[in-house]
Amino acid sequence: MSAKEITSSVETIEGEAEKILEEARKRASEIVLKAKEEAARILSTEVSLDGVKKERKQIIDEAEEKAKREIEDAKKKAAEIRQSVAKKTGKVVERIVSIVVGTEVR
């Protein structure tokens, strides 16, 4: 092989190596770009999960508050019923006593 052939062969190899390096750089750039896009998608998903978590907390807080109000209302109604029963019981007892004693109380 002559010096020209060797030089030409080396230049060809260098050219091919440069093409391979350029292709590798291009693929590396594509991979980095896809990774950035995927990271952005994941981050936006996490942000939306934060929104869901906030909404969930708000719903739970509202439900707990409503439950507290309903419990308080139920306690008030139960107290009213007890008072009503006590009054009615008192009237029934008075009526029974008046019947037993022989006096009519109305």
C-alpha positions as CSV (number, residue, x, y, z in Angstrom):
1,M,0.0,0.0,0.0
2,S,1.2,3.4,-0.9
3,A,1.2,6.4,1.4
4,K,-1.7,7.9,-0.6
5,E,-3.7,4.7,-0.2
6,I,-3.0,4.6,3.5
7,T,-3.8,8.3,3.9
8,S,-7.0,7.8,1.9
9,S,-7.9,4.8,4.0
10,V,-7.2,6.7,7.2
11,E,-9.3,9.6,6.0
12,T,-12.2,7.3,5.0
13,I,-12.0,5.7,8.5
14,E,-11.9,9.1,10.1
15,G,-14.9,10.2,8.0
16,E,-16.8,7.1,9.0
17,A,-15.8,7.6,12.6
18,E,-17.0,11.3,12.4
19,K,-20.4,10.1,11.0
20,I,-20.7,7.6,13.8
21,L,-19.8,10.2,16.4
22,E,-22.3,12.7,14.8
23,E,-25.0,10.0,14.8
24,A,-24.2,9.2,18.5
25,R,-24.4,12.9,19.4
26,K,-27.7,13.2,17.6
27,R,-29.1,10.1,19.4
28,A,-27.8,11.4,22.7
29,S,-29.5,14.7,22.1
30,E,-32.8,12.9,21.3
31,I,-32.5,10.8,24.4
32,V,-31.9,13.9,26.6
33,L,-34.8,15.7,25.0
34,K,-37.1,12.7,25.5
35,A,-35.9,12.4,29.1
36,K,-36.6,16.1,29.7
37,E,-40.1,15.8,28.2
38,E,-40.8,12.7,30.4
39,A,-39.5,14.5,33.4
40,A,-41.7,17.5,32.7
41,R,-44.7,15.1,32.2
42,I,-44.0,13.4,35.5
43,L,-43.6,16.7,37.3
44,S,-46.9,18.0,35.9
45,T,-48.5,14.8,37.0
46,E,-47.2,15.3,40.5
47,V,-48.5,18.8,40.5
48,S,-51.9,17.5,39.5
49,L,-51.7,15.0,42.3
50,D,-51.1,17.8,44.7
51,G,-54.3,19.4,43.4
52,V,-56.2,16.1,43.9
53,K,-54.7,15.8,47.4
54,K,-55.9,19.4,48.2
55,E,-59.3,18.7,46.8
56,R,-59.5,15.4,48.8
57,K,-58.5,17.2,52.0
58,Q,-61.1,19.9,51.4
59,I,-63.8,17.3,50.8
60,I,-62.9,15.4,53.9
61,D,-62.8,18.6,55.9
62,E,-66.3,19.6,54.6
63,A,-67.6,16.1,55.4
64,E,-66.2,16.2,58.9
65,E,-67.7,19.6,59.5
66,K,-71.1,18.5,58.1
67,A,-70.9,15.4,60.3
68,K,-70.2,17.6,63.4
69,R,-73.2,19.8,62.6
70,E,-75.5,16.8,62.1
71,I,-74.3,15.3,65.4
72,E,-75.0,18.5,67.2
73,D,-78.4,18.7,65.6
74,A,-79.1,15.1,66.6
75,K,-78.0,15.9,70.2
76,K,-80.4,18.9,70.3
77,K,-83.3,16.8,68.9
78,A,-82.6,14.0,71.4
79,A,-82.6,16.6,74.3
80,E,-85.9,18.0,73.0
81,I,-87.4,14.5,72.8
82,R,-86.2,13.7,76.4
83,Q,-87.8,16.9,77.7
84,S,-91.0,16.2,75.8
85,V,-91.1,12.6,77.2
86,A,-90.4,14.0,80.7
87,K,-93.3,16.4,80.3
88,K,-95.6,13.8,79.0
89,T,-94.6,11.3,81.7
90,G,-95.3,14.0,84.3
91,K,-98.8,14.5,82.9
92,V,-99.5,10.8,82.7
93,V,-98.3,10.4,86.3
94,E,-100.5,13.3,87.4
95,R,-103.4,11.7,85.6
96,I,-102.8,8.3,87.2
97,V,-102.5,9.9,90.7
98,S,-105.7,11.9,90.2
99,I,-107.5,8.7,89.2
100,V,-106.1,6.8,92.1
101,V,-106.9,9.6,94.6
102,G,-110.2,10.1,93.0
103,T,-109.8,13.7,91.8
104,E,-110.1,14.6,88.1
105,V,-107.2,16.7,86.8
106,R,-107.3,17.9,83.3
